[in-house]
Amino acid sequence: MLDIDTLRMVQISLAAITFALVYFGTYRTSHATYAGWWSAVVLTSSVSSSLYLFAGTPVQWLADPLGHGLAPVAVTFAWAAARSLRSKRTPWWILGLPGAVVFVLALMDNRDDGTLPGTPALLLAMSVLFALTAVEIWRVLRDGHQGHDQQLGSGTRASVLFMAGTSMFAAIFYAFRLVTFISAGPTSEFYLTWAGPNPTTLVVLVLLVVVTYTVGVLSQLEMSVEWRLRAANDDLTGLLGRNAFMERAESLLTRARHSGTRPTVVLADFDHFKSLNDDHGHAAGDRALEAFGQACRQLLTKDDLACRMGGEEFVLLSANDNTDDAEELVAALSILFGQVIGLGAPCPTVSYGIAEVDETWSLDEAIRRADEAMYVAKRSGRNQTAVYGHQRH
């Protein structure tokens, strides 16, 4: 078998080729966040490996801990890449935290058995981070199957499965290394043969090949998810557009009927919105729409839906199963709307219509009845809430 330094040189060379393929072949052409993260993964891991080549030099005392510290950073980037497939952002401070902990522990570790300092901390960090990466990639499969967007195509699904399986294999391999390191010892023949630096470098080489295979496909997946989100949401308010709302609301109503609950539909319409645009300009109108959308996103729960139906008209489907709770919701929404838009900015009042969804109604019928209640509120002086079938409140 090749010696460890030769294997590491092969790894560094393959990493350079992989970086060029991922960065220049995918990221520079697509600007996909996933490809950008994986470019950082490959670059960081190759720098980590190159630092081990300083063994036997005066700077080894620093190079080894740095190499150990950068390896978890690379896998943290892989975790962030997996999160990007579900449009999840990763806080910047998390990215370097595992690596910083391993680096400090490696500096403090005064081993006298000839092995690299901080190795147990490195193996634990790598196992946990690879497991987290695998979980995030599995969630892509789950969301693609259960979510409201289209299911994953067979080719994309195979790539996701391959990447998730490889990440889980890496997590198990590093856990095996840790257990063997502790139980058999780092100088034992069993550890060196099955869990030492040589087999580890071979595993990393396999990971680089997997990256090259999957990164293009998964970058396209990320871009398609992003475009579907853009198509589903209203650009100004960030709320759902009409088509996406109707699709998801139908699913929510179906689940509610099966569970025996009766959600409420709320229709909201700005009062004298044309006058606001005429007197203060369309920028003021856009600011009001944007603020109302922000208030909805802050106040509503994950079980509620909100949609800009068009112009200054909004529809909310609330999990509240009685109109009293719905009235409290819209009262809180109006207060938050004023707070979001801020003092001194023109803020239109809002008229609301509420309809408790009867199990025999279609979604269109429920919205039409909420619309009728909203016009009762308009005729009663605006800036009010009316409930379908009730007297004005």
Phi, psi and omega in degrees: 000148179295149177289164188296322181295321178295317178299321179291325176294321176297317179298315181296320180294315179294324178296322179296319178294316179297318179301315180298318180293317183287313186287306184277329182277332183241305188293315183294335180268327184254337186056028177289132182300322181301315179295324177296316178297317182290331172299318178293324178299310184295317181296314182294317180294325179290323176295320178301313180295321182295332180293332178290344179288352179274012178301135180086002178257166181298341183262009182300327182301332179259326184296318181296311177298324177295318177298317177295322182289325182284333181299312176295330177299318179299317180288330174296322174298321178296320176298317177296323177298317179296320178296327181295335178294338176252021179059034177260129177272148180249123179304137186298327186290339179288330189301320183261356186296309180300318180296321180295320179296315179296319180300314181295316180296324178293321178295326184275348186273116179255077182280147178236020181257010178085358179266165183290140180292145177079012183298316178302319179296320178298311183297319178296315180297317182295318180297314181295316184291321176294323178296317178298321178296316179299318179298316180298321180289323175300325180294332175298317177296316181297313182293322179294332182272323187258345186283186184269346178281174180296151178289159181292141173292162184298320180294316179294320179298320179296320179294319179295316178300317181297315181292319179296316180296320179294319179296319178293322176300317179297320178298316180293320180298316180290328174294320176298319177300316182296313180298317180293321178301318183281318187278310183271334181100146185289346179256003181288153180295322180298314180297312183295326182284318189251342185221008183277192183300321183295306178297329178296317179297323177295320177298317179297322177299318177297318179300321179296321177296318179298318179302313182300322182288318192264338192296323179296315181296315183288332175294321176295323176299313180301317181294321180292323176297316180298318180291326177293323178295318178297321180290328183281333188254150174284129186297322187282314187264341185079359178276171178296148169280174187300311185296315180296321179298313183298320180295313184286327179293322177299319178295320180296317180294323178297316178294323180295320179295322179292328181269354178083012179264163182230096179295172178240142175258132178240127175249126182242138181219130179295143176271133175053044182293324179299320178295324177298315179294319182292320185277327188239356179094159183293336178297322177293322177295317178296322179296321179295316178297317180297318181293321179294319177298319179296319178297320178297315182295326180285326189269322186285153179270176180292344179270357180258157177235144177223142187216140167268110185284338182148144180058234181253025183250134182232150175233134177240137172245111187256143177288350176304130185257021170208156187288334178298315177296324179294322177294321176296323179297313183289330176296316178294325180295318179297319178296313181294324177303313179296324180290321181292318183289333171091158179291143177090339178271140179297129184231112180288152171282168184228135172257138184238144169236134184238137175223126174281127189285115174286146184295344180268353183275146167278169178298318179299321179294320180296318179294321180296321179289323174296324177295320177297319178294323179296321179290334172297317178297322179296312183292338182271006175123000180066172181055040183221173177236132176236145180250132181301128179085356178247168171286161182299141177252000000 
